[in-house]
Amino acid sequence: MAELSASVDFMVEFYEVDSMKVVWHGNYMNYMERARCKLLSKIQYNYNNMEANGYAWPVVKVKIKYIAPLRFLQKARIEATLLEWENRLKISYNITDLETGKILTKAETEHIAVNMATGETSFVSPKEFIDKVEAYANS
Protein backbone atom coordinates (compact mmCIF):
# COMPACT_ATOMS: atom_id res chain seq x y z
CA MET A 1 0.00 0.00 0.00
CA ALA A 2 1.19 3.51 -0.77
CA GLU A 3 1.96 5.70 2.21
CA LEU A 4 -1.12 7.43 3.60
CA SER A 5 -0.26 10.86 5.02
CA ALA A 6 -1.78 14.26 5.66
CA SER A 7 -0.20 17.50 6.81
CA VAL A 8 -1.29 20.73 8.46
CA ASP A 9 0.65 24.01 8.40
CA PHE A 10 0.41 26.25 11.45
CA MET A 11 1.98 29.21 13.19
CA VAL A 12 2.76 29.09 16.90
CA GLU A 13 0.37 31.39 18.74
CA PHE A 14 1.03 33.31 21.95
CA TYR A 15 -1.43 31.23 23.99
CA GLU A 16 0.56 28.06 23.13
CA VAL A 17 3.87 29.17 24.64
CA ASP A 18 5.31 29.46 28.12
CA SER A 19 7.20 32.40 29.65
CA MET A 20 10.28 31.51 27.54
CA LYS A 21 8.16 31.80 24.35
CA VAL A 22 8.61 28.07 23.73
CA VAL A 23 5.60 25.86 23.03
CA TRP A 24 4.43 24.16 26.22
CA HIS A 25 4.92 20.39 25.82
CA GLY A 26 1.23 19.53 26.26
CA ASN A 27 0.29 21.57 23.21
CA TYR A 28 2.05 19.12 20.92
CA MET A 29 -0.92 16.79 21.45
CA ASN A 30 -3.15 19.47 19.92
CA TYR A 31 -0.94 19.67 16.84
CA MET A 32 -1.04 15.88 16.52
CA GLU A 33 -4.81 15.92 16.85
CA ARG A 34 -5.14 18.40 13.99
CA ALA A 35 -3.02 16.25 11.69
CA ARG A 36 -4.75 13.04 12.81
CA CYS A 37 -8.16 14.57 12.03
CA LYS A 38 -7.00 15.59 8.56
CA LEU A 39 -5.58 12.11 7.95
CA LEU A 40 -8.79 10.37 9.03
CA SER A 41 -10.93 12.78 6.99
CA LYS A 42 -8.80 11.92 3.96
CA ILE A 43 -10.04 8.32 4.16
CA GLN A 44 -13.57 9.45 5.09
CA TYR A 45 -13.42 8.06 8.62
CA ASN A 46 -13.61 11.15 10.84
CA TYR A 47 -14.92 11.22 14.40
CA ASN A 48 -18.55 11.42 13.25
CA ASN A 49 -18.01 8.32 11.10
CA MET A 50 -16.42 6.51 14.05
CA GLU A 51 -19.35 7.34 16.28
CA ALA A 52 -21.87 6.29 13.63
CA ASN A 53 -19.90 3.06 13.31
CA GLY A 54 -20.22 2.52 17.08
CA TYR A 55 -16.53 2.87 18.00
CA ALA A 56 -14.34 5.30 19.87
CA TRP A 57 -10.57 5.26 19.35
CA PRO A 58 -8.91 6.44 22.57
CA VAL A 59 -5.19 7.14 22.69
CA VAL A 60 -3.46 4.34 24.58
CA LYS A 61 0.17 5.24 23.94
CA VAL A 62 2.09 8.41 23.06
CA LYS A 63 5.78 8.70 22.24
CA ILE A 64 7.33 12.13 21.62
CA LYS A 65 10.92 13.07 20.83
CA TYR A 66 11.50 16.82 21.19
CA ILE A 67 14.47 17.56 18.93
CA ALA A 68 14.25 21.37 18.90
CA PRO A 69 11.63 23.68 20.42
CA LEU A 70 8.81 25.37 18.59
CA ARG A 71 8.86 29.09 19.34
CA PHE A 72 6.35 31.95 19.30
CA LEU A 73 5.38 32.96 15.72
CA GLN A 74 7.34 30.09 14.17
CA LYS A 75 5.73 28.57 11.09
CA ALA A 76 5.70 24.79 11.01
CA ARG A 77 4.14 21.76 9.39
CA ILE A 78 2.97 18.58 11.07
CA GLU A 79 2.63 15.48 8.94
CA ALA A 80 0.72 12.43 10.13
CA THR A 81 1.36 9.05 8.50
CA LEU A 82 -0.70 5.91 9.02
CA LEU A 83 1.61 3.07 10.10
CA GLU A 84 -0.79 0.33 11.28
CA TRP A 85 -4.56 -0.12 11.00
CA GLU A 86 -5.50 -3.81 11.12
CA ASN A 87 -5.36 -4.39 14.89
CA ARG A 88 -4.91 -0.86 16.16
CA LEU A 89 -4.45 2.62 14.79
CA LYS A 90 -0.80 3.68 14.86
CA ILE A 91 0.21 7.07 13.46
CA SER A 92 3.61 8.72 13.21
CA TYR A 93 4.10 12.49 13.22
CA ASN A 94 6.89 14.77 12.10
CA ILE A 95 6.90 18.47 12.87
CA THR A 96 9.19 20.51 10.63
CA ASP A 97 10.09 24.17 10.36
CA LEU A 98 8.42 25.56 7.23
CA GLU A 99 11.34 27.81 6.32
CA THR A 100 14.28 25.43 6.88
CA GLY A 101 12.65 22.00 6.60
CA LYS A 102 14.45 21.02 9.83
CA ILE A 103 12.73 18.27 11.81
CA LEU A 104 11.74 19.64 15.22
CA THR A 105 9.69 16.83 16.72
CA LYS A 106 8.97 13.17 16.03
CA ALA A 107 6.05 11.39 17.64
CA GLU A 108 3.74 8.38 17.49
CA THR A 109 0.29 7.67 18.87
CA GLU A 110 -1.48 4.35 19.25
CA HIS A 111 -5.25 4.00 19.49
CA ILE A 112 -7.50 1.00 20.01
CA ALA A 113 -11.10 0.56 18.94
CA VAL A 114 -13.58 0.47 21.81
CA ASN A 115 -17.19 -0.55 21.26
CA MET A 116 -19.17 2.45 22.51
CA ALA A 117 -22.24 0.40 23.46
CA THR A 118 -20.43 -2.21 25.54
CA GLY A 119 -17.16 -0.50 26.46
CA GLU A 120 -15.28 -3.57 25.25
CA THR A 121 -11.90 -3.27 23.59
CA SER A 122 -11.69 -4.67 20.09
CA PHE A 123 -8.35 -6.31 19.35
CA VAL A 124 -9.09 -6.15 15.62
CA SER A 125 -9.94 -2.90 13.88
CA PRO A 126 -13.57 -2.63 12.77
CA LYS A 127 -14.22 -3.86 9.23
CA GLU A 128 -15.62 -0.47 8.23
CA PHE A 129 -12.34 1.23 9.13
CA ILE A 130 -10.19 -1.34 7.30
CA ASP A 131 -12.49 -1.03 4.27
CA LYS A 132 -12.00 2.78 4.27
CA VAL A 133 -8.19 2.45 4.40
CA GLU A 134 -8.17 -0.15 1.63
CA ALA A 135 -10.60 1.83 -0.55
CA TYR A 136 -8.37 4.90 -0.26
CA ALA A 137 -5.26 2.84 -1.03
CA ASN A 138 -6.88 1.39 -4.14
CA SER A 139 -8.21 4.69 -5.47
N, C-alpha and C positions, 0 to 999 in steps of 0.2 A: 504494500500500500504506500502511496505517496505520502509524504509528511503533511500532516494537517496542523496548520498554525494560523494564528491571528495576532495582530499587534494593535496597540493603542499608543498614540503620542500624547504627551502631557507636559505641562509646565508645573514645577513645584510651587505651590501656593504658600502664603505666609502662615496660614492656619495648620499647615502640615509639618512645620519645623519647630525645633526647640530653641532655647536661648542662644545657641551657637549657630543658628540658621542652617542647621543640618536636619534632614527629615528624621522625625522620631521613628524608631524601629517598628512600632506597631502599624504605622501607616503603609508599610510595604504590603501588608495583607490587602489593603484597599486597592492598591495598584494591581495586585494579582487577581483580585475579584473582577476588576474592569476587563482585564484581558481574558479571563476565564469566561465571562459572560459573552464577550464577542466571539470567542472560539465556539462556544456551545450554540450561539445563534447562527453561526456559519453552517452548522449541520442541522439546523432547525430543531434543536432540543434545548430550548431555554428553560428557565425556572417554571414558567407557566406550563410548558409541555411536560416537564417532570411531574409537576403536581397533578396534571390531568392524567398522567400515566400511573399515578398512585405511589410515586417514589420521591423521597428526599435523598440528597447526596451530601451528608455532612462531611466536613474535613476531619480526617482521622490522623493525619500526619503532615507536618510542615517541616521543610528543611530549607534554611536560608544561609547563603554565604555572602556576607557584605564585603565586597572587594574595595570599593571606594564610596564615600558618602554622596548622596544626592543633596544638593544645596538649594536654598531659596532662589527662585526664578530660573533654575536650570531647566533646560528642555531635554526631555528623555523619551525613550520608546520602551515599552514592555511588550515582549513577544511571548505568547503562550503556545506550547506545542503539545499535542496529545501523544503520550508515550504508551499508555496501556488503556484498554477499555473492555476487555472480555470478562474479567473478574472483579475489576475495580476501575476507578477513573484515576489515572495518574497523569499529571501535567507538569511539564518543566517550564520555567520562566527565565528569560534573560532581560535585564534592564540595561540599556545602553544610552550613552550620551548622544544626543542627536547631532551635535556639531562634530565630535571627534570619532564617534563610533566605538569608543572605549566601553568595554563591559564593566558595569558598576556593581551588579548584583546577579547572582544565580540562585534559583530556588526551585523547589518541587512541592507539589501538594498531592496528597492521596485522599480519595473520597470513596466511600462505600455506599451502595444502594440500600436504603432502609424502606421497607414497606410502611407507608404512612398509616394504613388502617390497623396493622397488627403490631408495628414497632419492631418487627423482626428484621434482622440483617440478612441481606441476600448475598451469598458468596459467589454468585454469578450475576453479571450485569443483566438488566432486563432486556428481553428480546427487542423491544421497541428502540432502545438506545443503540444496541449493536446494529440493528437494521439501518438506523439513521447514519451511523459512521460508515457502514459499508456502502450505502447509497451515495453518500458524498464522495467516497473514494472511487466509486465506479462512474461518476458523472464527468 
